[in-house]
Amino acid sequence: MNLPEVETLLKNAVSPAIVVSACGLLLLTMSNRLGRTIDRIRLLNREYVHVSAAHKPLIDAQIVSILHRARLIQSAILFVSLCIFLAVLLVAFLFLMPVAGIASGLPVAILFLASLGSLAVSLAIFMREIFLALEATAGEVEHTTNRF
């Protein structure tokens, strides 16, 4: 392999590396959000023992809602992690193709599209969780204050 070929390989590997970097930031955001939902569930569980019987169904409903959102975040994390995995495979494949003598671009296209598809699914799930969080918050405010 000569220098121009190595240069081309490195240039081709930059795009998936940028995807990996961006996904790492998304993963950090999602992990922080998951941690906050888990912390909120733990807090509600501690409060549960001390509230009156009339308030227990409200806390139960909040816990169910937050658990549902936590599962959505978990799914989003799974898909963004899959995106990273596929992008890493793509980079490895880009470097191995010339060595193995593979000239077809089909495997590269499939890996890239699968990676982006996984990212799109992750973002759709994450956006759903964000909308559910806002709906739950609005419901709590409405119930407590009867303002909205």
N, C-alpha and C positions, 0 to 999 in steps of 0.2 A: 504494500500500500504506500503510495507516494504522498507527499505533503498536500497537494491540492485535494486529493481524495479525503484526507484526514480533515482538512479545513471544511469541506462540504459536509462531512459527517457531523462535525461540531456545530456548524450552523443549523443543520437539521434538528439537532438535539436541543437547541435553545428553546424552541416553542414548547415542547413538553416540559422542560425544566421550569419555564415560567408558569405553566399550569400547576405544576407541583408546588411551587412557591405560593401561588394564590390560594390553592386549596389548603395549604398549611395554615394560612391566616383564617380561612373559613372554619377550619377544624378547631382552631383556638377559640374563635367566637362561639361556635356551637358547644364546645366543651364547657366553656364558662357559663353558657346559658343552661346547660344540663345541670351543672353544679348548683346553680341558683335555684332551679326547680327542686332538686333533691333537698337542699337546705330548707326551702319553704315547706316541703312535706314534713320534714323532721320537726320544724317549729310548730306546725299545725298539730302534729301528733302529741307534742308536749302540752300544747294548750288544751287539747281535747279533754284531758283528765280534769281540768280546772273550770270548764265552762258548764253552764246550766244545761239541762236536758233539752231545752228549747233551742239552744244554739248548736247542739251536736249535729243535727242534720245539715246545717249550713257548712260546718267544717268537713263533714263527710263528702258533701258535694264538691267542695273546693279540692279536697284530696283526690277525688276521682278525676276531676278536670285536669289537675296538675299532673297526675300520673299518665293520663292520655297524652298530654303535651310532652312529657318526658320521653314517652315511647316514640313520638314523632321525631323528637330531637335525636334519639338513638338511631332511628332509621336514616335520618339525614346524615348523621356521622358515618354510618355504615356506607352509604353511597358516595360520600366525598372521599372516604378512605379507599373505596374501590376505584374511584377516579384516579387517585394518586398511584395506586398499585398498577393500574393499566398504563398510566403515563410513564412510570418507571420501566415497565416492560417494553413500552414503545422505544424509549431511549436505548435500552439494551438491544432490542431488535435492530434499531438503526445502525448500531455499531457492529452487530453480528452479521447483518445481511451481506456486506462486501466480503467478509471472511468466508462465509458459507457459500458465496456465489449466487445468492438469491437476487434476481433482478426485478421480480414482480413487486409492485407497490401496493398490491391488494392487502397483504397482512398489515402494513403500516396504516393504510386507510381504515381498516377494520378496527385496529387498536385505538386509533385516534378518535374515531366516531364513537366507539364504545366508552372511551374515557369521557368525552364531552357529554354523551348521553347520560352517563352516571352522574356527572356534575349537574346536569339539568334536572334530573330526578331529585337529587339532594336539595337543590335550591327550591324546587316546587314544594317539597315536604317541609322545608324550613320556613318558607313563607306561610304555609298553612298553619304551622305552629304559632307564628307571630300573630296571625289574624285571630286564632283561637285565644291567645293570651289577651289580646285587646278586648275581645268579646267577653271573656270571663271577668276582666277588670271592670268593664262597663256594667256588667250584671251585678257585681259586688257593690259598686258605688250606688247603683240604682236601688238595690235592696236595702242598703244601710241608710241612705239619705233621701230616697224617693224624689230625687231631683231630675232624673232624665226619663 
